[in-house]
Amino acid sequence: MPESPLALQLATLGLLLVFSGLFSMSETTMMAANRYRLRSMASNGHRGATLALELLNQTEKLLGVILLFNNLINAAAATLVSVITIELFGDERWALGAGTLLVTFLILVFSEITPKVVGARYADKLAVMFAFPLAFLLRITYFIIWFINLFVELILRIIRLHPKDGDQSDALSTEELRTMVLEAGHVIPHKHRSILLNMFELEDITVEDVMTPRGAIEGIDLSDPIEEIAQQLGTSYHTRLLVFDGENDDVIGILHLRRLLGHSLDSVLDHDTLRTMVAKPYFVPAETPVYSQLQFFQENKQRMGLVVDEYGELLGLVTIDDIIEEMVGKFTTSSPDSADRLKWNEDGSVLIDGGHNLRDINRKLGLNLPVDGPKTLNGLIVEYLQDIPETGLSIRVGDVPIEVIQTQDRLVKMARIFKPTE
């Protein structure tokens, strides 16, 4: 009964090709699986993800068990094809050559390429399923895999490719994390993605990048008449004001208007009273990283600092709100702010205050003005010209045309920026 053994042999060959395809698929699946997603699933108690991570942590043994069975099956399939060919056509060379080509084609299409494409496409779903049989096979063949890996490790040491202790090949750099966030647009909402990207920049920017420039700081001068000071206090949009004594650099301290309000109900306001209510100022070096300053504010229950340069000259003021807005964007405050109204007019231009922060201009208008030097539009124009500009002067910084609209006290008070041409 020759038909029965031949049919059995063909069925066995088909079964071998299926198992070979499964091992090929498992190899691609385990190598292509997202380890961070597996770790998330494992932290939620997923047994398959936990097993998959354990296998991936011993890559040599994982690949050893997969390739051991895969090669044994492929060798058995090739031998079986030779047996079938001899039974059908005898010991003919052309028949054996044709059989070799046939089994190569079958293995390549049905046991290699197709399974690996499927495994790569559905790696995360299949990895948690393949982890169970692979862990079992590794357990029962552990000594064989260990023996084989002795030679593998010896070869790696000879060619100096053996991994060093503590080597974390799957650790991500900041730039790689940034790329992952950018490419996760379909998973992370736009606003959340923007916050995460801003967080990556906190280590690269300083308080000088986010501070309110010295020229835009509102404060009171104790050398002014008390009537003028009282009027200024009554119309201020801020709860804390700097207190000067004659010169802007001579900062006495910070006045909290809530404390002043309680005192004004009981007595008359005068200069001596203001001096007694002023809190000691806190100074911040201009090169302090924003992230470090945020930590200091949190640990010391502070909300405001005065930014000074290496000579102690006052450059500006930074608050915890400035740092938070750098991370999450502008939010509603009680003070009028034109920053949120920055947008191109119909003629492709926008009118901007000279003290406006360059980083904010770039962010809101989609420009690429240099921020590694001056931090404000006024500073950029003055540095570019190396002189105090006159009203009506036009310049081009990179591909951005800028026109000086108004100057005052050696400062650019207002400028018009034109949208770069394509």
C-alpha positions as CSV (number, residue, x, y, z in Angstrom):
1,M,0.0,0.0,0.0
2,P,2.4,2.7,-1.2
3,E,-0.3,5.5,-1.2
4,S,-0.7,5.5,2.6
5,P,3.0,6.0,3.5
6,L,3.3,8.7,0.7
7,A,0.2,10.5,2.0
8,L,1.6,10.3,5.5
9,Q,4.9,11.6,4.4
10,L,3.3,14.6,2.6
11,A,1.2,15.3,5.7
12,T,4.3,15.2,7.9
13,L,6.1,17.5,5.5
14,G,3.2,20.0,5.7
15,L,3.3,19.8,9.5
16,L,7.0,20.4,9.6
17,L,6.6,23.5,7.4
18,V,3.9,24.8,9.7
19,F,6.1,24.3,12.8
20,S,9.1,25.8,11.0
21,G,6.9,28.8,10.2
22,L,5.8,29.2,13.8
23,F,9.4,29.2,15.1
24,S,10.4,31.7,12.4
25,M,7.4,33.9,13.4
26,S,8.3,33.6,17.1
27,E,11.9,34.8,16.4
28,T,10.7,37.9,14.6
29,T,7.9,38.5,17.0
30,M,10.1,38.4,20.1
31,M,12.8,40.6,18.6
32,A,10.4,43.2,17.3
33,A,8.2,43.4,20.3
34,N,8.0,46.8,22.1
35,R,9.7,46.2,25.4
36,Y,8.2,49.3,27.0
37,R,4.7,48.2,26.1
38,L,5.5,44.7,27.5
39,R,6.7,46.4,30.7
40,S,3.5,48.3,31.0
41,M,1.5,45.2,30.6
42,A,3.7,43.3,33.0
43,S,3.2,46.0,35.6
44,N,-0.5,45.4,35.3
45,G,-0.1,41.7,36.1
46,H,-0.1,40.3,32.5
47,R,1.6,36.9,32.8
48,G,2.5,36.6,29.1
49,A,4.2,40.0,29.1
50,T,6.2,39.0,32.2
51,L,7.4,35.8,30.6
52,A,8.2,37.6,27.4
53,L,10.4,40.1,29.3
54,E,12.2,37.3,31.1
55,L,13.0,35.7,27.8
56,L,14.1,39.0,26.2
57,N,16.5,39.5,29.2
58,Q,18.3,36.3,28.1
59,T,18.5,36.9,24.4
60,E,21.2,34.3,23.7
61,K,19.2,31.5,25.3
62,L,16.0,32.7,23.6
63,L,17.5,32.8,20.1
64,G,19.3,29.4,20.9
65,V,16.0,27.6,21.6
66,I,14.2,29.1,18.6
67,L,17.0,28.4,16.1
68,L,17.7,24.9,17.6
69,F,14.2,23.7,16.8
70,N,13.8,25.7,13.6
71,N,17.0,24.2,12.1
72,L,16.1,20.7,13.3
73,I,12.7,21.0,11.6
74,N,14.1,22.5,8.4
75,A,16.7,19.7,8.2
76,A,14.0,17.1,8.8
77,A,11.8,18.7,6.1
78,A,14.7,18.6,3.6
79,T,15.5,15.0,4.4
80,L,11.8,14.0,4.0
81,V,11.6,15.7,0.6
82,S,14.6,13.7,-0.5
83,V,13.0,10.5,0.7
84,I,9.7,11.3,-1.2
85,T,11.7,12.2,-4.3
86,I,13.5,8.9,-4.3
87,E,10.3,7.0,-3.8
88,L,8.6,8.8,-6.7
89,F,11.5,9.2,-9.2
90,G,14.2,6.9,-8.1
91,D,17.9,7.9,-7.5
92,E,18.0,10.5,-10.3
93,R,20.2,13.5,-9.9
94,W,17.7,15.9,-11.6
95,A,15.0,14.7,-9.3
96,L,17.1,15.2,-6.2
97,G,18.0,18.7,-7.5
98,A,14.4,19.5,-8.2
99,G,13.4,18.3,-4.8
100,T,16.1,20.5,-3.2
101,L,14.8,23.6,-5.1
102,L,11.2,22.7,-4.1
103,V,11.8,22.4,-0.4
104,T,13.9,25.6,-0.5
105,F,10.9,27.4,-2.1
106,L,8.4,25.9,0.4
107,I,10.6,26.8,3.4
108,L,11.3,30.3,2.1
109,V,7.7,31.2,1.3
110,F,5.7,29.3,3.9
111,S,8.1,29.0,6.7
112,E,10.3,32.1,6.6
113,I,9.1,35.2,4.7
114,T,5.3,35.0,5.3
115,P,5.5,34.1,9.0
116,K,8.1,36.7,9.7
117,V,6.1,39.4,8.0
118,V,3.1,38.5,10.1
119,G,5.2,38.3,13.2
120,A,6.7,41.8,12.6
121,R,3.3,43.3,12.0
122,Y,1.6,41.9,15.1
123,A,4.7,41.6,17.3
124,D,3.2,43.0,20.5
125,K,0.1,40.8,20.4
126,L,1.9,37.6,19.4
127,A,4.9,38.0,21.8
128,V,2.7,37.4,24.9
129,M,1.4,34.2,23.3
130,F,4.7,32.8,22.1
131,A,6.3,33.4,25.5
132,F,4.5,30.4,27.1
133,P,5.7,27.6,24.7
134,L,9.1,29.2,24.3
135,A,9.6,29.4,28.0
136,F,8.6,25.7,28.3
137,L,11.0,24.6,25.5
138,L,13.8,26.6,27.0
139,R,13.2,24.9,30.4
140,I,13.4,21.3,29.0
141,T,16.4,22.0,26.7
142,Y,18.2,24.3,29.0
143,F,21.4,22.2,29.2
144,I,21.6,21.9,25.4
145,I,21.2,25.6,24.9
146,W,23.7,26.4,27.6
147,F,26.2,24.0,25.9
148,I,25.7,25.6,22.5
149,N,26.0,29.1,23.9
150,L,29.4,28.3,25.4
151,F,30.8,28.3,21.8
152,V,28.8,31.4,20.9
153,E,30.2,33.3,23.9
154,L,33.7,32.1,23.1
155,I,33.4,33.4,19.5
156,L,32.0,36.8,20.7
157,R,34.9,37.2,23.1
158,I,37.4,36.4,20.4
159,I,36.0,39.1,18.1
160,R,35.5,41.4,21.1
161,L,31.7,41.7,20.7
162,H,30.7,40.3,24.1
163,P,28.4,42.7,25.9
164,K,29.9,44.4,29.0
165,D,28.3,44.1,32.4
166,G,25.6,46.7,33.0
167,D,25.3,47.5,29.2
168,Q,21.7,48.8,28.6
169,S,21.2,48.5,24.9
170,D,17.5,49.4,25.2
171,A,18.1,52.6,27.2
172,L,16.7,55.7,25.3
173,S,18.4,59.0,25.0
174,T,16.6,62.3,25.4
175,E,16.5,62.8,21.6
176,E,15.1,59.3,21.1
177,L,12.4,60.0,23.7
178,R,11.6,63.2,21.9
179,T,11.2,61.4,18.6
180,M,8.9,58.8,20.2
181,V,6.7,61.6,21.5
182,L,6.6,63.3,18.1
183,E,5.7,60.1,16.4
184,A,2.9,59.2,18.9
185,G,0.6,61.8,17.5
186,H,-2.3,59.3,17.1
187,V,-2.0,58.2,20.7
188,I,-1.1,61.4,22.6
189,P,-3.3,64.5,22.3
190,H,-1.7,67.5,20.7
191,K,-1.7,69.6,24.0
192,H,-0.2,66.7,26.0
193,R,2.4,66.2,23.4
194,S,3.3,69.8,23.5
195,I,3.8,69.7,27.3
196,L,6.0,66.7,27.1
197,L,8.2,68.3,24.4
198,N,8.5,71.4,26.5
199,M,9.6,69.3,29.5
200,F,12.5,68.0,27.4
201,E,13.7,71.5,26.9
202,L,13.8,72.5,30.6
203,E,17.4,71.1,31.0
204,D,18.6,73.2,28.0
205,I,17.1,76.6,28.9
206,T,18.0,79.0,31.7
207,V,15.9,81.5,33.8
208,E,17.2,84.2,31.5
209,D,15.2,82.6,28.7
210,V,11.9,82.7,30.5
211,M,12.2,85.8,32.7
212,T,10.4,89.1,32.4
213,P,13.0,91.6,31.1
214,R,14.1,94.4,33.4
215,G,12.4,97.1,31.2
216,A,9.0,95.3,31.6
217,I,9.1,95.0,35.4
218,E,6.6,97.0,37.3
219,G,7.8,98.4,40.6
220,I,7.5,101.4,42.9
221,D,10.2,104.0,43.7
222,L,10.3,105.2,47.3
223,S,11.8,108.4,46.1
224,D,8.5,109.3,44.5
225,P,5.7,111.2,46.4
226,I,3.5,108.9,48.4
227,E,0.4,110.1,46.4
228,E,2.0,108.8,43.2
229,I,2.9,105.5,44.9
230,A,-0.6,105.1,46.3
231,Q,-2.1,105.6,42.8
232,Q,0.3,103.1,41.3
233,L,-0.5,100.5,44.0
234,G,-4.2,101.0,43.4
235,T,-4.0,100.4,39.6
236,S,-1.4,97.6,39.6
237,Y,-2.3,94.2,38.0
238,H,0.2,92.3,40.1
239,T,0.1,91.0,43.7
240,R,3.8,91.5,44.2
241,L,5.8,94.6,43.2
242,L,9.5,95.4,43.3
243,V,10.5,98.3,45.6
244,F,13.4,100.5,44.4
245,D,15.0,103.4,46.0
246,G,15.9,106.0,43.4
247,E,17.8,103.7,41.0
248,N,16.4,100.6,39.4
249,D,19.4,98.6,40.4
250,D,18.9,99.5,44.1
251,V,16.3,96.9,44.9
252,I,15.1,97.1,48.5
253,G,12.8,94.2,48.3
254,I,9.4,92.9,47.2
255,L,6.1,94.3,48.4
256,H,3.1,92.0,48.8
257,L,-0.1,94.0,48.2
258,R,-2.2,91.7,50.3
259,R,-0.2,92.6,53.4
260,L,-0.4,96.3,52.4
261,L,-4.2,96.1,52.0
262,G,-4.7,94.8,55.6
263,H,-2.4,97.5,56.9
264,S,-4.0,100.4,55.0
265,L,-7.3,99.8,56.7
266,D,-5.8,100.6,60.1
267,S,-3.3,103.4,59.4
268,V,-2.2,106.0,56.9
269,L,0.2,104.9,54.2
270,D,3.7,106.5,54.2
271,H,7.3,105.7,53.1
272,D,8.3,104.3,56.4
273,T,5.4,101.9,56.5
274,L,6.3,100.6,53.0
275,R,9.9,100.0,54.0
276,T,8.8,97.9,57.0
277,M,6.5,95.7,54.8
278,V,9.1,95.0,52.1
279,A,10.3,91.3,52.0
280,K,13.9,90.5,51.4
281,P,14.6,89.9,47.7
282,Y,15.9,86.6,46.4
283,F,18.5,86.8,43.6
284,V,19.0,84.2,40.9
285,P,22.0,83.9,38.6
286,A,21.0,84.3,34.9
287,E,22.6,80.9,33.9
288,T,20.6,78.9,36.4
289,P,18.8,76.0,34.5
290,V,15.0,76.4,34.6
291,Y,14.5,72.9,36.0
292,S,16.9,73.5,38.9
293,Q,15.1,76.8,39.6
294,L,11.7,75.1,39.6
295,Q,13.0,72.6,42.2
296,F,14.3,75.4,44.4
297,F,11.0,77.2,44.2
298,Q,9.3,74.0,45.3
299,E,11.6,73.1,48.1
300,N,11.9,76.6,49.6
301,K,8.3,77.7,49.1
302,Q,9.4,80.6,46.9
303,R,7.4,82.1,44.0
304,M,9.7,84.9,42.7
305,G,13.3,85.6,42.1
306,L,15.3,88.5,40.7
307,V,17.6,87.5,37.8
308,V,21.1,89.1,37.9
309,D,24.2,88.7,35.7
310,E,27.7,87.8,36.8
311,Y,28.3,91.4,38.0
312,G,25.1,91.5,40.1
313,E,23.3,93.8,37.6
314,L,19.5,93.3,37.5
315,L,18.4,91.6,34.3
316,G,14.8,90.7,35.0
317,L,12.4,88.8,37.2
318,V,11.4,85.2,37.1
319,T,8.4,83.6,38.8
320,I,7.1,80.1,39.2
321,D,4.3,81.1,36.8
322,D,6.9,81.9,34.1
323,I,8.4,78.4,34.4
324,I,5.0,76.6,34.5
325,E,3.9,78.5,31.4
326,E,7.1,77.4,29.7
327,M,5.9,73.8,30.2
328,V,2.1,74.1,29.7
329,G,1.8,77.3,27.7
330,K,0.1,80.6,28.6
331,F,-2.9,80.5,30.9
332,T,-5.4,83.2,32.0
333,T,-4.0,85.8,34.4
334,S,-5.5,89.0,35.7
335,S,-3.0,91.2,33.9
336,P,-3.4,92.2,30.3
337,D,-1.0,90.4,28.0
338,S,-0.7,90.7,24.3
339,A,1.3,87.5,24.0
340,D,-1.8,85.4,23.3
341,R,-2.8,87.8,20.6
342,L,0.3,87.2,18.6
343,K,-0.9,86.1,15.1
344,W,-0.3,87.2,11.5
345,N,-2.4,89.9,10.1
346,E,-4.0,89.6,6.6
347,D,-1.0,91.5,5.1
348,G,1.4,88.9,6.6
349,S,2.8,91.1,9.3
350,V,2.5,91.5,13.1
351,L,3.2,94.4,15.5
352,I,5.2,93.3,18.5
353,D,6.5,95.0,21.6
354,G,10.3,95.3,21.6
355,G,10.5,93.7,25.1
356,H,8.8,90.5,23.9
357,N,10.6,87.2,24.5
358,L,12.1,85.7,21.3
359,R,11.2,82.1,22.3
360,D,7.6,83.1,22.7
361,I,7.7,84.9,19.3
362,N,9.2,81.8,17.6
363,R,6.6,79.5,19.2
364,K,3.6,81.5,18.4
365,L,4.5,82.7,14.9
366,G,6.4,79.6,13.7
367,L,9.7,81.6,13.2
368,N,13.3,80.6,13.8
369,L,14.8,83.8,15.2
370,P,18.1,83.1,17.1
371,V,17.7,82.7,20.8
372,D,21.3,81.8,21.8
373,G,22.2,85.5,22.4
374,P,19.7,88.3,23.3
375,K,16.4,87.1,24.7
376,T,14.1,89.9,23.6
377,L,13.3,91.4,20.2
378,N,14.8,94.7,21.2
379,G,18.1,93.0,22.2
380,L,18.2,91.0,18.9
381,I,17.8,94.2,16.8
382,V,20.4,96.2,18.8
383,E,22.9,93.3,18.6
384,Y,22.3,92.9,14.9
385,L,22.9,96.6,14.1
386,Q,25.6,97.1,16.8
387,D,23.9,100.5,17.3
388,I,20.7,102.1,18.6
389,P,18.2,101.9,15.7
390,E,16.2,104.8,14.4
391,T,12.4,104.7,13.7
392,G,11.6,103.4,10.2
393,L,14.8,101.3,9.9
394,S,14.3,97.9,8.4
395,I,16.6,94.8,8.7
396,R,16.5,91.1,7.8
397,V,17.5,88.6,10.5
398,G,17.9,85.3,8.7
399,D,14.8,85.1,6.5
400,V,12.6,87.3,8.7
401,P,12.2,91.0,7.7
402,I,11.8,93.4,10.7
403,E,10.9,97.1,10.7
404,V,11.5,99.4,13.7
405,I,8.3,101.3,14.4
406,Q,9.0,103.1,17.6
407,T,12.1,103.8,19.7
408,Q,12.3,105.4,23.2
409,D,15.1,105.8,25.7
410,R,17.6,103.9,23.5
411,L,15.2,101.0,23.2
412,V,13.0,99.5,20.5
413,K,9.5,100.0,21.9
414,M,7.6,98.6,18.9
415,A,8.6,96.6,15.8
416,R,6.8,95.0,12.9
417,I,7.7,91.5,11.8
418,F,6.8,90.3,8.3
419,K,6.1,86.7,7.5
420,P,9.1,85.1,5.6
421,T,8.5,84.4,2.0
422,E,8.3,80.7,0.9
